[in-house]
Amino acid sequence: PRLMMKIAPAVAKAAEDSGVAARPIKDLDAYRDKLQSFVYASGTTMKPIFDAAKRAAKKRVAYSEGEEERVLRAAQIVVDEGIARPTLIGRPGIIAQRIEKFGLRLKEELDYDVVNVEQDHRYRDFWQTYHRMAERKGVTVQVAKIEMRRRLTLIGSMLLHKGEVDGLICGTWGTTANHLHYIDQVIGKRPGGCASTPQDVPVYACMNALLLPDRQIFLVDTHVNYDPTPAELAEITTMAAEEMMRFGLKPKAALLSHSNFGTSNHPSAHKMRQTLELLRAQAPWLEVDGEMHGDVALDGKQRAAVMPHSALAGDANLLVFPTIDAANISYNLLKTAAGGNIAIGPVLLGAAKPVHVLTASATVRRIVNMTALTVADANADR
């Protein structure tokens, strides 16, 4: 696909320069953008993020799994497109060997930096800092030394904490919970919640976007909170809506349930009603309604027939689920059955600094997309 992005504009430019072009292209940048929307289905949604990343001053992004093939291929793309300066965590010899094996053109120091997990001059400072942070959480000096050698996401989190990089991407293998454990110990949650309180955001959450044939939808919380409370769901919904606006999209949130506007008094339905009450008080700017069925959320006409006075107009594009089971199952079913595996995320919400935890199924393009989002996040007002 990337060859099409390079060759087609080059051929068009050559034809124009030689005078043989019957219809010269006036704006090559616009042509590239249009071409990208055909080559990469996520291109249109990600365009505001890529534009922001390419203009950004802070571009240093660490990759915890720096020896992984998908990460190396993604690193080549982000270097070629001027999105980021990769910092690869791993063994320098293995990284160089695999770059050559995969036919990549990356050059250490010129294109990327390496954090040597076996020998780095910052090791003592890193483990000592980690020990001070976590010594009252069961982390002894010996544990801190060992963990800082072998836990790649811990190393990446410390790089971010120390200002050695501007963002972190991890999670191409392992579980979200394990990665988030080290992120929480070192990076922590961002200050200030949706109610503008001085407390930290009470939860992390993960949001995924699906690019379906006729719409874009965002789903929360797909990976972190098993059974969030109404207060947590209100916070998650607000964080997700704020993130959507960075994509240039107006969030229209639907609080989903087996209950449809009061047809059930089960505790899970009551939870979603409480969430709505909190959101109306804490985020009056947000267009949101619930609790409702999934089909009613995605069909504004059907909703108007069921609830003509709904506060939500048109089709919802932000789906808020009552549990992680509902969110994760729905996301994976839709991604496979209807979405052609075209997805963005997971986007980690609630962290104090730009960090994202991917999944084992992450594609090269998904890593590139999340790199651009990380860079844009690092240069935005937080």
C-alpha positions, 0 to 999 in steps of 0.5 A: 500500500505504501508504494501506491502512496509514493509511486502514484504522486511521483508518476503524476508529477513526472507526467505534468513536468514532461507535458504529457499529462492531459489533466494536470493535478493542481494540488499534489498534497490534496491528491495524496490525502485522497489517495490515502483515504483509498489505500488506508481505510483509517486515513480519513478519520486519522487525518487531523491527527496525522496533520498535527503529528507532522507539525509537532515539535515533540516527536520522541516516541518509545516502543516497549517491544522494540525488537518486534517485527510489527514495531520495526515496520511501523518505525520505518513508516513513521520515520519516512512520513516524519511522524515521530523519532522512534526510541526502540527498547531492546537489544541493539544487536537483535534490533539491527539484525532484524532491521536488515532481515526485514529489508528496512532502511532504518539507521541507528542514531540517524533515524532512531535511538535504542535503549539497551535493556542489558546495559544502559547508563541510566539503569541505576537512576531508573531503578532507584527512582522506581524503588522510591515510587513503589517501596510502600507497594511491596517493591524492595530494592532487589525487586526494583533492580530486577524489574527495571532490567526485564519489564519493558513497559516499566523501562518505557514508563520511566523514560517518559517520566524522566522526560527522555521521550515524549510518549510511549507505546506498548502492548503488542504482546502481554495483557493490558492489565500487566502493562497498565500496572507499571504505567500506573506505578510510574506515570499515574492518572491525569489531574482533574476530572470531568467535574473539574475537581482537584482529584485524579481521574478515578479510572483509566479506560480504553476506547476503540474506534471501528470504521464500519462500511457506513459509519464510524463508532467509538466504544468504551470501555473495552479493556480496563474496568470490569464493572464500572460504577455510575461515577466511573462511567460518567468519567469514562464517557466524558474522557472518550467524548473529549478524545473524539473531538480531537479527531474533529468529530462531534460526540453523540453518546448512547448509554447502552443496556438490555433496558430501553428507556426504563423497560427494566429495573435491573441493577445494570439498567439503573446504573446506566440511568444514574450515569446519565444523571451524573453526565447531565450535571457534570458535562452539560455540553455533551449530547447523551441519552440512555439507557437504550438498546444498541439498535436504537442507539445506531438508528435515530429514526427508530429512537425517535419512534420509541422516545420522541423527546430524546436528548440525542439527535441522529445516530450515536457514534459513542457507545458506552457499555455497562461492563467490560464483557459487553464492550469487548465482545461487541467490539471484537464481533463488529471488528471481525464480522462487519468492520474488516478488521479496520480499527483504531486503538485501544486509546488509553484514557486517563493517563497523566502523560501520552501512553497507549497500550495496544493489543496482541492483534495490533497491525502495523498500520494500527501501530502507526496510527497510535504513534501519530495519536501519541505525538499529537497528544504530547504536543496538545494542552493536557 
